[in-house]
Amino acid sequence: MLKRFLPVFLFLGILLAICLGASFFMIQHVLSEKITPTAQVLIIKSGSSAIKIAQQLEQAGIIRSALLMRFVLKVPKYQASFKQGHYQFKNAATLFEVIARLQKGDVERFFVTIPEGLRTPEILDILARKSQVPLKEWQAAWQSLSQHSEGLLLPETYDYQVPIQPTAFLERMAKAQQKVLASIQMKDKHRLLTIASIIEKETRIETERPLVSAVIYNRLRLGMPMQMDPTVIYGLYQVDGDFSGNLRRVDLKRDTPWNTYVHKGLPPTPICHPGASSLRAAAKPADVDFLYFVADGSGGHAFASNHRQHLKNVRKWVRLQKAK
């Protein structure tokens, strides 16, 4: 009886072996196949399950089978969790390579540049536009910091990943500024920041920063009013919430705490977030007796030690303006 079914069993065994071999071959092919994604961007949100992520990958054409990926993830070697973030899949990759990237957290990095000399609202506006996180969230994050006054953020180019955390990012900028401050030998950091912020708004030329710094210190030493236009403009922003871009004579007489035409000494707070160069210049002014400076018509400034020379420089600047 058994001999009668032996050929059948043999046939079925061979068929099963063929099926298993074919299945193994197909699985091996799928696992080792490099797939060119149809969608290049994948965003994994915090708390997403492996099932959800596998489905996202399949729908994006990054992997062939979400079901197969779920089976692979049951193998102990591949059971590490996936990192949230913004992934860019430009090149063809195998299933194992995709899993490795997600577990390593090989996310796309973005960059944002914050120029020197901006006020807090201007910085938050740049961050909101660049990150596409609502401005209100950035404003709330700023207010949540233990210290959130003007001057405490370091203007620099920063990298970040999506989703960005506004509070953590601002804390990072503040720590970068604290690191610069710690490297400068000057005890009164508030005074340092305030002077540096004025330098930052008065000139963009590296070699002029120590000269502007000297003018500030010389005027303070002699008890002269600072008479720095950027302090007036900052006061207008703080009181009126806006500035037309045209500084008028009447503005110079406007009594705000920051107006250094009206009040002697430094303004009560920094007037912007200064960069490292201006901070260093504020700590080490040039050894000169300059008390005045005015635009020279070429993007820089003409400096003077006395009022007579200053008036000559002013008249020269006026002639250049009329000649335009």
CORGI-V87694 format. One record per helix or strand of 3 or more residues. SS is the DSSP state (A for helix, B for strand). FROM is the first residue (numbers start at 1). TO is the last residue. If there is no record, write none. Layout:
# CORGI-V87694
ss=SS from=FROM to=TO
ss=SS from=FROM to=TO
This chain:
# CORGI-V87694
ss=A from=2 to=32
ss=B from=41 to=44
ss=A from=50 to=59
ss=A from=66 to=72
ss=A from=76 to=78
ss=B from=85 to=88
ss=A from=95 to=104
ss=B from=109 to=113
ss=A from=120 to=131
ss=A from=135 to=144
ss=B from=157 to=161
ss=A from=166 to=182
ss=A from=189 to=202
ss=A from=206 to=222
ss=A from=229 to=240
ss=A from=249 to=252
ss=A from=276 to=283
ss=B from=292 to=295
ss=B from=301 to=304
ss=A from=307 to=323
